[in-house]
Amino acid sequence: MHLSFKASRPVPGLRAFAAALLAFFAVLPQAHAQAPQAPEIAARSYLLLDVTANQILAAKDIDSPVEPASLTKLMTEYLVFDALKSKKIDLKQTFGVSERAWKMPGSRMFIDPKMQVPVEDLIKGMVVQSGNDATMALAEGVGGTAEHFVQLMNEQAKALGMKSTSYRNPEGLTEVGHTTTARDLSILATRLMTDFPDYIGYSAIKKYRYPGTPAANDTNRNTLLFRDPTVDGLKTGHTDAAGYCMIATAKRDFPNLGAGGAPGGRRLLAIVLGTTSDSARANESQKLLNWGYTAYEAVKLFDAGQAVVAPSVWKGKSSTVKLGRPQAIVVAVAAGSAPKVKTQVARPDPLVAPFAKGQAVGTLKVMLGDNPTPVAEVPLVALEAVEEAGILGRAWDAIRLWIK
């Protein structure tokens, strides 16, 4: 079919349609500029998280079930670190090595039943060498039995909000029903770093070997630790079913994120699952990290503990409540678009006391330019408690609210 139009007989509304079409295409470059295109990543699924801003910068199939392989050990770490933090165990305490731990297949620390191994060495054996024997010894030492420890792993996953994760063992060997997702792994990795700052440093150890074990078995499988000085963790994994996997995190200094002009750290987390080789998982992870730091910039909107707003409060001992975050409020936006950042606070009205310190009260919405879709939404909490006023104060405010 062929359509033709004569200039002498214009079609009604054609000019308006053409103008609208031109306006539509004129907006497209701006939309692309606000969402940088991620590089091609050769992996079954991947996720790049700006941990500092708590924003996903790039993702592919992050809710698809995958086998976690030795990334499973991050949950084992979580439970071991929690036991250390709560003083249930200590680093110098020794655990025996069961026949089951000794005979674990796959990556090993090379410990045996004649040994009593300090907890700290078992942690290094699990984290640095990815030893399945060390992992099993820790699981049995903390949980009593491996089966009970797996139960604790699943309970902890549920508590952290890892909705699509199911553990069947503490070390990550292939087993039916032993699955997770990239999204759930990002939750676990960020909580591991946040909840246990005193212990997460084990992930950055490049070389470790327990005395009497093979000297060749001393190198961390995370090759980015040797390649990029800003990388300080977290874990690699590999099985035939899972492919080669990696969770890599880096922290780089940016002066605009610090306090009083001092350098501040910006942390990114790259999760790459199901690549074809050791070198591929390292290269794809590095590619994601480098892209994230260059394609996006971090903008600090408010310092830690700084009030974003201080709206009026009714029926309270204080007339206002300061809303903000205990941590600095940082957002990640496309490089060069920081001047376009706008903020808007959404909160209930009226605000009626009491308010507990840390209670969620509103949301800070962050937009770019005239685009009404927020690039980030940050929950705001009460920075200070506001107690309920006395009976006369409450009665007076009740009358004022009624008049209002």
C-alpha positions in Angstrom: 0.0 0.0 0.0 1.3 3.4 -0.9 0.2 6.7 0.7 0.8 10.1 -0.7 0.0 13.6 0.5 -0.5 16.7 -1.6 0.8 19.9 -0.3 -2.2 21.8 -1.6 -4.5 19.7 0.6 -3.0 19.3 4.1 -4.3 16.5 6.2 -6.0 17.9 9.4 -3.8 17.4 12.4 -0.7 16.3 10.5 1.4 19.2 11.6 0.5 18.6 15.2 1.3 14.9 14.9 4.7 15.7 13.2 5.5 18.2 16.0 4.6 15.7 18.7 6.8 13.1 16.9 9.8 15.4 16.7 9.3 16.3 20.4 9.3 12.6 21.3 12.5 11.9 19.5 14.1 15.0 20.9 13.6 13.7 24.4 15.2 10.3 23.7 18.9 11.4 24.0 18.2 13.0 27.4 16.5 9.8 28.6 19.6 7.7 27.5 21.9 10.2 29.2 20.1 9.7 32.5 20.6 5.9 32.3 24.0 5.0 31.0 24.1 1.8 29.0 25.9 -1.0 30.8 28.7 -2.8 29.0 28.2 -6.3 27.5 28.9 -8.8 30.3 29.5 -12.4 29.4 27.7 -14.0 32.3 24.3 -15.8 32.9 23.4 -13.0 35.4 25.1 -10.1 37.0 24.4 -7.1 39.2 26.3 -3.9 40.0 25.3 -2.3 43.2 26.5 1.1 44.4 26.7 0.2 48.1 27.2 3.8 49.3 24.1 5.0 47.5 22.2 1.7 47.9 21.3 1.8 44.2 21.5 -0.9 41.5 23.4 0.5 38.5 23.3 -2.5 36.2 21.6 -5.8 36.2 20.7 -8.9 34.2 18.4 -11.8 35.3 19.0 -10.9 39.0 16.0 -12.9 40.2 16.7 -16.0 38.2 17.7 -19.1 40.3 21.3 -20.0 40.2 23.6 -22.4 42.0 25.9 -20.3 44.3 28.8 -22.7 44.5 31.4 -21.4 47.0 29.5 -18.1 47.3 27.5 -20.1 49.7 30.4 -19.6 52.1 29.4 -16.0 52.6 26.4 -17.2 54.6 28.6 -19.5 56.6 30.9 -16.5 57.2 27.8 -14.5 58.4 26.9 -17.1 61.0 30.5 -17.6 62.2 31.1 -13.8 62.4 27.8 -13.5 64.3 28.9 -16.1 66.8 32.2 -14.2 67.3 30.4 -10.9 67.7 28.0 -12.4 70.3 31.0 -14.1 72.2 29.7 -17.6 71.6 33.1 -18.5 70.2 36.4 -16.7 70.0 39.2 -16.5 67.4 41.7 -18.4 69.5 39.4 -21.2 70.3 40.1 -24.5 68.6 37.8 -26.8 66.7 38.4 -30.5 66.0 38.3 -31.9 62.5 35.7 -34.6 61.9 36.1 -37.4 59.4 33.3 -35.7 57.4 35.2 -32.4 57.3 38.5 -34.2 56.5 36.9 -36.1 53.5 35.2 -33.1 52.0 35.8 -33.0 48.2 36.7 -29.9 46.1 38.8 -27.0 47.4 40.6 -27.8 50.7 42.6 -26.3 53.5 44.2 -29.8 54.0 43.4 -30.3 57.7 42.9 -33.7 59.2 41.4 -35.4 62.3 44.7 -35.3 64.2 44.5 -31.5 64.3 42.8 -29.0 66.6 42.6 -25.8 64.5 42.1 -22.3 65.8 38.8 -20.6 64.6 40.8 -17.8 63.0 42.8 -20.2 60.9 39.6 -22.1 59.9 38.1 -18.7 58.8 41.2 -18.0 56.7 41.1 -21.5 55.3 37.4 -21.0 54.3 37.7 -17.4 53.0 41.2 -17.4 51.4 41.6 -21.0 50.3 37.8 -21.6 49.9 38.4 -24.8 51.8 35.4 -27.1 52.0 37.1 -28.9 54.9 37.5 -25.7 56.9 33.9 -24.7 56.1 32.6 -28.0 57.4 34.7 -27.8 60.6 33.3 -24.3 61.3 29.7 -25.4 60.6 30.0 -28.3 62.9 31.8 -26.2 65.6 29.2 -23.5 65.5 26.0 -25.5 64.8 26.8 -28.7 66.5 26.0 -30.6 63.3 26.2 -29.6 59.7 22.4 -30.3 59.4 21.6 -27.9 62.2 24.0 -25.3 60.8 22.2 -25.5 57.4 18.9 -24.9 59.3 20.5 -21.8 60.8 21.6 -20.7 57.4 18.1 -20.8 56.0 16.7 -19.0 59.0 19.2 -16.3 58.6 18.5 -16.0 54.9 14.8 -15.5 55.7 15.7 -12.9 58.4 17.8 -10.9 55.9 15.1 -10.9 53.3 16.7 -13.3 50.9 13.4 -14.5 49.5 14.7 -16.8 46.8 17.5 -18.6 48.6 17.5 -22.2 49.8 20.6 -23.8 51.4 21.3 -27.5 51.5 24.9 -27.4 52.7 27.4 -24.9 54.2 30.1 -25.1 51.5 28.3 -24.8 48.2 28.8 -28.2 46.5 26.1 -29.0 44.0 22.9 -30.4 45.6 19.3 -30.4 44.5 17.5 -27.4 45.9 20.6 -25.5 46.8 19.9 -22.2 45.0 20.0 -18.4 45.3 19.8 -15.3 43.1 22.0 -12.4 42.3 19.7 -10.1 44.2 19.8 -12.2 47.3 23.6 -12.4 47.1 23.7 -8.6 47.0 21.7 -8.5 50.2 23.9 -11.0 51.9 27.2 -9.4 50.8 26.1 -5.9 51.9 24.9 -7.0 55.2 28.1 -9.0 55.8 30.1 -5.9 55.2 27.8 -3.7 57.3 27.2 -6.0 60.2 30.7 -7.3 60.7 33.3 -4.6 59.9 35.7 -6.1 62.4 35.9 -9.4 60.5 35.2 -8.7 56.8 38.9 -7.9 56.3 39.7 -11.6 56.0 38.3 -11.3 52.5 41.2 -9.1 51.5 43.9 -11.5 52.5 45.9 -12.5 49.4 47.9 -15.4 50.7 47.4 -17.8 53.6 48.5 -21.4 54.4 48.1 -23.3 57.6 51.4 -24.8 58.9 52.1 -28.3 57.6 49.8 -28.0 54.6 50.9 -27.7 50.9 52.7 -24.5 50.1 51.2 -24.3 46.7 47.7 -24.0 48.2 48.2 -20.5 49.6 46.7 -18.0 47.1 43.3 -16.3 47.2 41.3 -17.2 44.1 40.0 -13.6 43.8 42.6 -12.5 41.2 41.3 -8.9 41.4 42.9 -8.6 44.8 46.3 -8.8 43.0 45.2 -6.6 40.0 43.2 -3.7 41.5 44.4 -2.1 44.8 40.9 -0.8 45.5 39.4 -4.3 45.6 39.1 -5.8 49.0 36.8 -8.8 48.7 34.7 -10.8 48.7 34.5 -14.4 47.3 34.7 -16.6 44.3 33.0 -19.8 43.4 33.0 -22.6 40.8 31.3 -25.8 40.1 30.4 -27.4 36.7 26.8 -26.5 37.2 27.3 -23.0 38.5 30.2 -22.0 36.2 32.7 -19.5 37.4 31.2 -16.9 39.8 32.5 -13.9 41.7 31.4 -11.3 44.1 33.9 -8.4 44.0 33.8 -5.2 46.0 35.9 -2.1 45.7 36.2 1.1 47.6 37.6 4.2 45.9 38.2 7.7 47.4 36.1 10.7 46.2 36.7 14.1 47.9 33.1 15.2 47.5 31.8 12.3 49.7 34.0 13.1 52.7 33.3 15.4 55.6 34.8 18.8 55.6 36.6 18.2 52.3 38.3 15.0 53.5 38.2 12.1 51.1 35.2 9.8 51.4 34.9 6.2 50.2 32.5 5.1 47.5 31.9 1.3 47.5 30.6 -0.7 44.6 29.7 -4.4 44.6 29.8 -6.5 41.4 28.2 -9.9 41.2 29.0 -12.0 38.1 27.5 -15.5 37.9 28.0 -18.3 35.4 31.0 -17.2 33.4 33.2 -19.6 31.4 36.5 -19.3 33.2 38.5 -17.9 36.1 39.9 -15.1 33.9 36.4 -14.3 32.5 34.8 -13.8 35.9 37.7 -11.5 36.9 37.6 -9.6 33.7 33.8 -9.1 33.7 33.8 -8.1 37.3 36.5 -5.5 36.7 34.7 -4.2 33.7 31.5 -3.7 35.8 33.4 -1.9 38.6 35.3 0.4 36.3 32.1 1.2 34.3 30.2 2.0 37.5 32.8 4.4 38.8 33.0 6.3 35.5 29.4 6.1 34.1 27.9 7.2 37.4 28.9 9.9 39.9 28.0 9.9 43.6 26.4 13.0 45.0 26.2 13.6 48.7 23.0 15.4 49.5 23.1 15.4 53.3 25.7 14.5 56.0 25.2 11.7 58.5 22.7 12.9 61.1 21.9 16.1 59.3 18.2 17.1 59.2 16.7 17.0 55.8 13.5 18.7 57.1 12.1 19.6 60.5 8.3 19.7 60.1 5.9 20.7 62.8 4.6 18.1 65.3 1.3 18.1 67.0 0.7 16.9 70.6 4.4 16.6 71.3 6.8 18.0 73.9 8.8 19.4 71.0 7.1 21.5 68.3 9.2 19.9 65.5 10.8 16.6 64.5 14.1 16.4 62.7 14.0 13.9 59.8 17.1 12.5 58.2 19.4 9.5 58.2 22.0 8.3 60.7 24.2 7.7 57.6 25.1 10.3 54.9 22.5 10.4 52.1 24.3 9.7 48.8 22.7 9.1 45.4 24.3 7.8 42.2 23.4 9.7 39.0 24.7 9.6 35.5 28.1 11.4 35.2 27.6 15.1 34.5 24.0 15.2 35.7 24.7 16.2 39.3 23.5 19.9 38.7 20.1 18.5 37.7 19.4 16.7 41.0 16.2 17.8 42.8 14.7 16.5 46.0 11.3 16.3 47.4 10.1 15.1 50.8 6.9 12.9 51.0 5.6 12.5 54.6 2.3 12.2 56.4 0.5 15.3 57.4 -0.3 16.1 60.2 2.5 14.6 62.2 1.2 13.6 65.7 3.5 12.6 68.5 5.0 10.5 69.9 7.9 9.5 67.6 10.7 7.1 68.6 14.3 7.8 67.5 14.9 5.9 64.3 11.2 5.6 63.4 10.4 5.9 59.7 8.5 9.0 59.1 8.8 10.0 55.4 10.7 9.5 52.2 13.2 11.7 50.3 12.6 11.5 46.6 15.5 12.3 44.3 14.7 13.4 40.7 16.8 14.6 37.7 15.6 17.8 36.0 11.9 17.7 35.1 11.7 13.9 35.0 9.0 13.1 37.6 10.3 9.5 38.0 12.6 9.4 41.0 16.1 8.0 40.5 16.2 7.1 44.2 13.9 7.1 47.2 15.5 7.3 50.6 13.5 6.5 53.8 13.7 9.3 56.4 13.7 8.6 60.1 13.3 10.7 63.2 16.8 11.7 64.3 15.6 12.4 67.8 12.7 11.1 69.9 9.7 13.3 70.4 7.7 12.5 73.5 3.9 13.0 73.8 2.9 16.3 75.4 1.0 16.5 78.7 -2.8 16.4 78.8 -3.2 20.1 78.4 -0.8 20.3 75.5 -2.5 17.4 73.7 -6.0 19.0 74.3 -4.9 22.4 73.0 -3.4 20.8 69.8 -6.5 18.7 69.4 -8.6 21.9 69.3 -6.1 23.5 66.8 -6.2 20.4 64.6 -10.0 20.5 64.6 -10.0 24.1 63.6 -7.4 23.4 60.9 
